[in-house]
């Protein structure tokens, strides 16, 4: 995938290798954020054959991971669908049988009320899965690295093919954690873009990444 931002040459963003785009220019940084949040559309993404791809179809924008308020709210619907899709037929049948038993027990009590009431016989597997209240374990989302790791592993499990966009990650991670993160992206074979405002280019701390830097004079440096 390529990110086109005139007048610069396209920025390559490849699967399995983290891409870092830093800038010391406030206008550039603001434009990146506004476009990635789909509030402007003067940047363009294209595939390897230079066919244009809408930002919303090219990029899954996470933003600052420490301001993601609720991972359950962010991913729950997709996770429930994934659980349904991978659930074996025999497991679904067990849930159907158990639900019938529950409805039968409830019906016995309902009949004790002198009103024209009945229990709906319809059984919806998705409603049963939602009723199970699947949530992330709080202990697995403590600390910046754990949150970022959980987001990436979730998107990998959901077969995300878009570019996954973050900002400010280097503010929260130790050097060793960032090394682990680079390896995680490689292992999961994800397409990850990090953006950050920095008054100086810092290619030396991103040795294993594709690194771009746009300085305050709109000159881009590529490493």
C-alpha positions in Angstrom: 0.0 0.0 0.0 1.1 3.6 -0.7 0.3 6.9 1.0 0.4 9.8 -1.4 0.9 13.3 0.0 1.8 15.9 -2.5 4.5 17.1 -3.2 6.3 14.1 -1.7 7.1 10.8 -3.3 4.6 8.1 -2.2 5.3 6.6 1.2 5.5 2.8 1.0 3.7 0.9 3.8 4.3 -2.8 3.7 2.9 -5.8 5.6 5.2 -7.3 8.2 7.4 -4.3 8.6 6.3 -1.4 10.8 6.3 1.9 9.0 7.1 5.1 11.0 6.3 8.6 9.7 7.5 11.4 11.9 7.5 15.1 11.2 8.7 18.3 12.8 6.1 20.3 10.8 2.8 21.1 12.6 0.9 21.5 9.4 2.0 18.2 8.1 1.2 16.5 11.4 -2.3 18.1 11.6 -3.0 17.1 8.0 -2.1 13.5 8.6 -4.3 13.3 11.7 -7.3 15.1 10.0 -7.1 12.8 7.0 -6.7 9.6 9.1 -9.7 10.6 11.1 -11.6 11.1 7.8 -12.2 14.8 8.5 -10.3 15.8 5.4 -9.5 14.0 2.1 -6.5 15.6 0.6 -4.3 12.6 1.1 -4.6 9.5 -0.9 -4.0 5.8 -0.5 -3.3 3.4 -3.4 -2.6 -0.3 -3.8 0.6 -1.7 -5.4 -0.9 -1.1 -8.8 -1.5 2.6 -8.0 -5.3 2.2 -7.9 -6.8 4.6 -5.5 -8.3 3.2 -2.3 -10.6 5.3 0.0 -9.1 6.1 3.3 -11.8 4.3 5.3 -11.1 1.2 3.2 -7.3 1.5 3.4 -6.8 2.5 7.0 -8.0 1.3 10.4 -7.2 4.3 12.5 -6.7 3.6 16.2 -5.0 6.8 17.0 -3.4 7.2 20.4 -3.7 3.8 22.1 -3.9 5.4 25.6 -7.0 7.3 24.6 -8.9 4.2 23.5 -11.5 4.3 26.2 -13.0 0.8 25.9 -11.6 -2.1 24.0 -14.8 -4.1 24.5 -16.9 -1.4 22.9 -14.4 -1.0 20.1 -14.2 -4.7 19.1 -17.1 -6.5 20.7 -19.5 -6.7 17.7 -16.8 -8.1 15.5 -15.6 -10.5 18.1 -19.1 -11.9 18.6 -19.4 -12.4 14.9 -16.1 -14.2 14.8 -17.1 -16.5 17.7 -20.3 -17.3 15.7 -18.4 -18.0 12.5 -15.9 -20.4 14.1 -18.3 -22.2 16.4 -18.7 -25.8 15.3 -22.2 -27.1 14.4 -22.3 -29.5 17.4 -21.6 -26.6 19.8 -24.4 -24.5 18.2 -26.7 -27.5 18.7 -25.8 -27.8 22.3 -26.6 -24.1 22.8 -29.9 -24.5 21.1 -30.8 -27.5 23.3 -29.8 -25.7 26.5 -31.8 -22.6 25.4 -34.8 -24.7 24.9 -34.5 -26.1 28.4 -34.2 -22.6 29.8 -37.3 -21.4 27.9 -39.2 -24.5 29.1 -38.4 -23.7 32.7 -39.3 -20.1 32.3 -42.6 -21.1 30.5 -43.6 -23.2 33.5 -43.4 -20.1 35.7 -45.1 -17.9 33.2 -48.1 -20.2 33.1 -48.6 -19.5 36.8 -49.5 -15.9 35.9 -53.1 -15.4 35.0 -52.3 -13.4 31.9 -52.1 -14.2 28.1 -48.3 -14.6 28.2 -46.0 -16.9 26.3 -42.3 -17.4 25.9 -40.9 -16.8 22.4 -39.8 -20.1 20.9 -37.4 -18.5 18.5 -33.7 -19.2 19.2 -31.0 -16.8 18.0 -27.4 -18.1 18.4 -26.0 -14.6 18.2 -28.2 -13.5 21.1 -27.0 -16.4 23.1 -23.4 -15.5 22.4 -24.0 -11.9 23.3 -25.8 -13.0 26.5 -22.5 -14.7 27.5 -20.9 -11.3 28.0 -17.6 -11.9 26.3 -15.1 -9.3 27.5 -11.3 -8.8 27.6 -9.7 -9.8 30.9 -8.7 -6.6 32.8 -5.3 -8.1 33.7 -4.5 -8.5 30.0 -5.0 -4.8 29.2 -3.0 -3.2 32.0 -0.2 -0.9 30.7 0.5 0.6 27.3 2.3 -2.4 25.7 -0.5 -4.7 26.8 -3.1 -2.5 25.3 -1.3 -2.1 22.0 -0.5 -5.9 21.9 -4.2 -6.7 22.5 -5.3 -4.4 19.8 -2.9 -5.9 17.3 -3.7 -9.5 18.2 -7.4 -8.7 18.0 -7.2 -7.2 14.6 -5.0 -10.2 13.5 -7.6 -12.6 14.8 -10.3 -10.6 12.9 -8.2 -11.0 9.7 -7.7 -7.2 9.3 -6.1 -6.4 6.0 -6.2 -2.6 6.3 -3.3 -0.5 7.4 -3.5 -0.2 11.2 -2.7 3.4 12.2 -1.4 4.6 15.6 0.1 7.8 16.9 2.4 8.6 19.8 3.4 5.0 20.6 7.0 5.8 21.3 5.9 8.1 24.2 4.6 5.1 26.1 7.0 2.2 25.4 10.4 1.3 26.8 13.1 0.5 24.2 12.8 -3.2 24.8 9.0 -3.1 24.5 9.2 -1.3 21.2 11.6 -4.0 19.9 9.0 -6.6 21.0 6.3 -4.6 19.2 8.3 -4.6 16.0 8.7 -8.4 16.2 5.0 -8.8 17.0 4.0 -6.9 13.8 6.4 -9.1 11.9 5.0 -12.3 13.5 1.4 -11.4 12.9 2.2 -10.1 9.4 0.2 -6.9 9.9 0.4 -3.6 8.1 1.1 -1.0 10.7 1.8 2.8 10.4 2.9 4.9 13.3 2.9 8.7 13.1 4.5 11.1 15.6 5.5 14.7 16.0 9.2 15.1 16.6 11.4 18.2 16.1 14.3 15.9 15.1 14.6 12.9 12.9 15.1 9.7 15.1 15.9 7.0 12.5 18.4 5.4 15.0 15.7 4.2 17.3 13.7 2.7 14.5 16.3 0.3 13.1 13.9 -2.5 12.1 11.3 -0.1 10.7 10.7 1.7 7.4 11.3 5.2 8.6 10.3 8.5 7.1 10.9 12.0 8.4 9.4 15.3 7.1 11.2 18.3 8.6 9.9 21.8 9.3 11.0 22.9 5.9 8.9 20.2 4.1 12.0 18.2 3.2 11.4 14.4 3.5 14.1 12.0 4.6 13.9 8.3 4.0 15.7 5.5 5.8 
